[in-house]
Amino acid sequence: MIAAMKSTNAPLFDAAHLARYTGGDAALRDELLGLMCDQARRCLAIMEAPADPASWRAACHTLKGAARGVGAFALADICDAVEGEAETAWPGARLAVERCFRETELAFAAAD
């Protein structure tokens, strides 16, 4: 599963997607991106040491939705790929999600 989740053709950040939902409002865009990054950090903390497989799945699912909402489609795809992998692949899967999040943060910054 780890190899499959590393290969996504989705963009790190589709700024046009987010612009459609914000009407081009830069302040709203920045607020939404900040909220998504905060949510991602909370989810990654849960994924670091999940209490149980349900916690892992919930964190992945939450992050997947937050990422899709702002146009961070590669991150959403990786979360989707690992959502059910708590029992078998969580350490490597979490690292892949975190790496993609870090790359996504850079894409957010470059879009300014």
C-alpha positions in Angstrom: 0.0 0.0 0.0 2.8 2.5 0.7 4.1 2.4 -2.9 0.6 2.9 -4.2 -0.1 6.0 -2.0 3.2 7.6 -3.1 2.1 7.8 -6.7 -0.7 10.2 -7.3 -1.3 12.4 -10.3 -3.3 14.9 -8.3 -1.8 18.4 -7.9 -0.4 19.4 -4.5 -2.6 22.5 -4.6 -5.2 23.5 -7.1 -5.4 27.2 -6.4 -8.2 27.6 -9.1 -10.3 25.2 -7.1 -10.0 27.2 -3.9 -10.5 30.5 -5.8 -13.9 29.3 -7.1 -15.1 28.8 -3.5 -13.6 32.0 -2.2 -14.6 34.2 -5.0 -11.0 35.3 -5.3 -11.0 36.8 -1.8 -7.4 36.5 -0.7 -8.1 37.0 3.0 -10.7 34.2 2.9 -8.3 32.0 1.0 -5.5 32.6 3.6 -7.9 31.9 6.4 -9.1 28.7 4.9 -5.5 27.5 4.2 -4.5 28.4 7.8 -7.4 26.4 9.2 -6.6 23.4 7.0 -2.9 23.5 8.1 -4.0 23.7 11.7 -6.4 20.7 11.2 -3.6 18.8 9.4 -1.2 19.3 12.4 -3.9 18.0 14.8 -4.6 15.0 12.6 -0.9 14.2 12.2 -0.5 14.4 16.0 -3.3 11.8 16.4 -1.7 9.7 13.7 1.7 9.8 15.5 0.4 7.5 18.3 -3.1 6.5 17.6 -5.1 5.2 20.5 -6.7 2.6 18.3 -7.4 1.9 14.6 -10.6 4.0 14.8 -8.6 7.1 15.8 -6.2 6.6 12.9 -9.1 6.2 10.4 -10.9 9.3 11.8 -7.8 11.4 11.6 -7.1 10.3 8.0 -10.7 10.9 7.1 -10.8 14.3 8.6 -7.6 15.4 7.0 -8.8 14.0 3.6 -11.9 16.1 3.8 -10.0 19.2 4.8 -7.5 18.8 2.1 -10.1 18.2 -0.6 -12.0 21.3 0.5 -9.1 23.6 -0.2 -7.8 21.9 -3.3 -4.9 19.9 -1.8 -5.8 16.9 -3.8 -2.5 14.9 -3.6 -2.8 15.0 0.2 -6.4 14.0 0.1 -5.5 11.0 -2.2 -2.8 9.8 0.1 -5.1 10.1 3.1 -7.7 8.1 1.2 -5.1 5.4 0.4 -4.0 4.9 4.0 -7.3 5.5 5.8 -7.9 1.8 6.4 -4.2 0.9 7.0 -3.9 1.6 10.8 -3.2 -2.0 11.7 -0.6 -2.8 9.0 1.2 0.3 7.7 0.7 3.2 10.1 4.3 4.3 10.7 5.3 4.5 7.1 1.9 5.7 6.0 2.0 8.5 8.6 5.4 9.6 7.3 4.1 9.7 3.7 1.1 11.8 4.8 3.4 14.2 6.7 5.8 14.5 3.8 3.0 15.3 1.4 1.6 17.8 3.9 4.9 19.6 4.1 5.1 19.8 0.3 1.5 21.0 0.2 2.4 23.8 2.7 5.2 24.9 0.4 2.7 24.9 -2.5 0.3 27.1 -0.5 3.1 29.5 0.2 4.2 29.6 -3.4 0.6 30.4 -4.5 0.6 33.7 -2.7 
